[in-house]
Amino acid sequence: MEKAKISVIQLFAMMFMFELGSALVVSYGVTARKDAWLAILLGLCGGIALFFIYYALFRQYPNLPLTGYTRKIFGKYVGWIIGLSYTIYFLYNTARILRDFGDLLLSSTLPQTPLLAINILMILTICYVLYLGIEVLGRTAEVFIVILISLGLIGNLFVYLSGNINLSNLQPFLENGWKPIVTTAFPITTFFPFGQMLVFTMLLPYLNRPESVKKVWLSAIISSAFFLSYTTSLDIAVLSVEEVERSTFPLLSTIRTVDLFEFIQRLDAVVVFTLLITMFFKASILLYGAIIGIIDLFKLKNHQQIMLPMGVISLLLSMVIASNFAEHIEEGLDIMMYSLHLPFMVIMPLFMLLVSMIRNGFKKKDRSKSNVT
């Protein structure tokens, strides 16, 4: 693995922007309609529960990535196969993020540009930064989180000044009862994006203060959850829930309503640049997680020799996973939730934790017996 360290602030910045990702601009949690904000906060509770599973595994193997302790828990061969499965899973998620980004640019600002050209530029930028190492990615995150917050403040200011917010669009509370809220929170808003933080188990060995993992991780997911909940509420308050349901990218539609003095209009660039930042870091972290897995499993000397091949694979996957954006979204909501996210985010980590606790329990008994004799 790369001989590098990242600071607590850098890890928080990466986690925060990773969580926002594409969830910031898509119709996130809108299946709960006007109570989407509550479904996101309930999903946060599920995300915190998943965190404690991942954190318990990290505490037992603080110097190993996820692919390292799968082999410790399940043995050399079975653990290797499970670790490879996680690596492929992270690579597939990278491809989905690339597709999200390309489709947004196509629909918003570059309708005549080929999707392949957009994705090539994105993956080349990601590969260049990752080639320089995790420390460079961490320092870049420190800079861009400030830019991201500034863009958010500017965009919100213009939306408020435009006078398009109608709080009655958020009423009545619990219009359709608790069922749509709970079914939206579990599993949709729990797995996406909170469960996707699983990839950080590949990066935690790089943290210079491992004892701060719990504080940083929890603060990142809680702050991002409130940010996403607020953004979804703002979209509904400006557009109405019906229009948010119809819109592919509600935040883009919200910012387009800004019209001040017939001069300040068409602020699409604010949303596009925001998405560019969040999607860049999300795709970078997922790709780097996959690269760390390959290095760990195949005992390679450094990450630079496989950087471009892994980038090319994720690029090709992003082009073939779906024929259009509607199919891409349907695949993410209907297929991935139960066939991929559930086993990789919940079932396997829980099983690993259970096996690890049993193995450690037997080791302690053996030690106590040897001490007695």
ChimeraX attribute file (.defattr): number of C-alpha atoms within 10 A of each C-alpha:
attribute: neighborCount
match mode: 1-to-1
recipient: residues
	/A:1	17
	/A:2	14
	/A:3	9
	/A:4	13
	/A:5	17
	/A:6	20
	/A:7	18
	/A:8	19
	/A:9	14
	/A:10	21
	/A:11	25
	/A:12	23
	/A:13	23
	/A:14	26
	/A:15	24
	/A:16	26
	/A:17	25
	/A:18	29
	/A:19	28
	/A:20	25
	/A:21	25
	/A:22	24
	/A:23	21
	/A:24	24
	/A:25	24
	/A:26	21
	/A:27	22
	/A:28	27
	/A:29	27
	/A:30	23
	/A:31	18
	/A:32	25
	/A:33	22
	/A:34	26
	/A:35	27
	/A:36	27
	/A:37	27
	/A:38	23
	/A:39	29
	/A:40	31
	/A:41	19
	/A:42	19
	/A:43	29
	/A:44	25
	/A:45	20
	/A:46	19
	/A:47	27
	/A:48	18
	/A:49	15
	/A:50	22
	/A:51	20
	/A:52	13
	/A:53	17
	/A:54	23
	/A:55	18
	/A:56	15
	/A:57	21
	/A:58	22
	/A:59	12
	/A:60	14
	/A:61	15
	/A:62	19
	/A:63	15
	/A:64	20
	/A:65	24
	/A:66	31
	/A:67	27
	/A:68	19
	/A:69	22
	/A:70	25
	/A:71	18
	/A:72	16
	/A:73	19
	/A:74	16
	/A:75	11
	/A:76	12
	/A:77	11
	/A:78	12
	/A:79	19
	/A:80	21
	/A:81	16
	/A:82	17
	/A:83	24
	/A:84	19
	/A:85	16
	/A:86	22
	/A:87	25
	/A:88	17
	/A:89	18
	/A:90	25
	/A:91	24
	/A:92	21
	/A:93	21
	/A:94	29
	/A:95	26
	/A:96	23
	/A:97	21
	/A:98	26
	/A:99	26
	/A:100	21
	/A:101	24
	/A:102	25
	/A:103	19
	/A:104	22
	/A:105	17
	/A:106	15
	/A:107	12
	/A:108	15
	/A:109	12
	/A:110	14
	/A:111	12
	/A:112	8
	/A:113	12
	/A:114	11
	/A:115	19
	/A:116	15
	/A:117	10
	/A:118	18
	/A:119	23
	/A:120	17
	/A:121	10
	/A:122	21
	/A:123	24
	/A:124	15
	/A:125	14
	/A:126	22
	/A:127	21
	/A:128	13
	/A:129	16
	/A:130	22
	/A:131	19
	/A:132	12
	/A:133	18
	/A:134	21
	/A:135	19
	/A:136	15
	/A:137	21
	/A:138	21
	/A:139	17
	/A:140	16
	/A:141	25
	/A:142	18
	/A:143	12
	/A:144	18
	/A:145	19
	/A:146	12
	/A:147	15
	/A:148	19
	/A:149	12
	/A:150	13
	/A:151	16
	/A:152	15
	/A:153	12
	/A:154	12
	/A:155	18
	/A:156	15
	/A:157	11
	/A:158	19
	/A:159	21
	/A:160	13
	/A:161	12
	/A:162	16
	/A:163	13
	/A:164	16
	/A:165	18
	/A:166	13
	/A:167	13
	/A:168	11
	/A:169	18
	/A:170	22
	/A:171	11
	/A:172	10
	/A:173	10
	/A:174	16
	/A:175	13
	/A:176	13
	/A:177	11
	/A:178	14
	/A:179	11
	/A:180	20
	/A:181	25
	/A:182	18
	/A:183	15
	/A:184	24
	/A:185	27
	/A:186	19
	/A:187	19
	/A:188	25
	/A:189	27
	/A:190	24
	/A:191	25
	/A:192	25
	/A:193	23
	/A:194	27
	/A:195	27
	/A:196	21
	/A:197	23
	/A:198	25
	/A:199	22
	/A:200	21
	/A:201	18
	/A:202	23
	/A:203	20
	/A:204	21
	/A:205	21
	/A:206	22
	/A:207	19
	/A:208	14
	/A:209	13
	/A:210	16
	/A:211	11
	/A:212	12
	/A:213	18
	/A:214	12
	/A:215	11
	/A:216	18
	/A:217	20
	/A:218	17
	/A:219	15
	/A:220	19
	/A:221	25
	/A:222	19
	/A:223	13
	/A:224	22
	/A:225	26
	/A:226	16
	/A:227	17
	/A:228	22
	/A:229	21
	/A:230	15
	/A:231	22
	/A:232	28
	/A:233	23
	/A:234	24
	/A:235	25
	/A:236	30
	/A:237	21
	/A:238	26
	/A:239	22
	/A:240	20
	/A:241	25
	/A:242	13
	/A:243	14
	/A:244	24
	/A:245	19
	/A:246	10
	/A:247	15
	/A:248	18
	/A:249	22
	/A:250	26
	/A:251	24
	/A:252	22
	/A:253	21
	/A:254	25
	/A:255	23
	/A:256	15
	/A:257	18
	/A:258	23
	/A:259	18
	/A:260	13
	/A:261	8
	/A:262	7
	/A:263	8
	/A:264	11
	/A:265	14
	/A:266	14
	/A:267	17
	/A:268	19
	/A:269	13
	/A:270	17
	/A:271	23
	/A:272	18
	/A:273	14
	/A:274	25
	/A:275	24
	/A:276	18
	/A:277	20
	/A:278	26
	/A:279	26
	/A:280	21
	/A:281	27
	/A:282	26
	/A:283	26
	/A:284	26
	/A:285	26
	/A:286	26
	/A:287	29
	/A:288	30
	/A:289	26
	/A:290	28
	/A:291	26
	/A:292	21
	/A:293	25
	/A:294	20
	/A:295	18
	/A:296	22
	/A:297	18
	/A:298	10
	/A:299	10
	/A:300	14
	/A:301	11
	/A:302	16
	/A:303	20
	/A:304	17
	/A:305	12
	/A:306	14
	/A:307	18
	/A:308	18
	/A:309	12
	/A:310	18
	/A:311	24
	/A:312	15
	/A:313	14
	/A:314	26
	/A:315	24
	/A:316	14
	/A:317	19
	/A:318	24
	/A:319	18
	/A:320	12
	/A:321	15
	/A:322	16
	/A:323	9
	/A:324	12
	/A:325	15
	/A:326	11
	/A:327	12
	/A:328	18
	/A:329	16
	/A:330	12
	/A:331	14
	/A:332	18
	/A:333	14
	/A:334	11
	/A:335	12
	/A:336	13
	/A:337	17
	/A:338	15
	/A:339	10
	/A:340	13
	/A:341	20
	/A:342	15
	/A:343	14
	/A:344	19
	/A:345	22
	/A:346	18
	/A:347	11
	/A:348	14
	/A:349	20
	/A:350	17
	/A:351	13
	/A:352	19
	/A:353	18
	/A:354	14
	/A:355	14
	/A:356	20
	/A:357	16
	/A:358	12
	/A:359	12
	/A:360	14
	/A:361	12
	/A:362	12
	/A:363	12
	/A:364	12
	/A:365	11
	/A:366	12
	/A:367	12
	/A:368	11
	/A:369	10
	/A:370	9
	/A:371	8
	/A:372	7
	/A:373	6
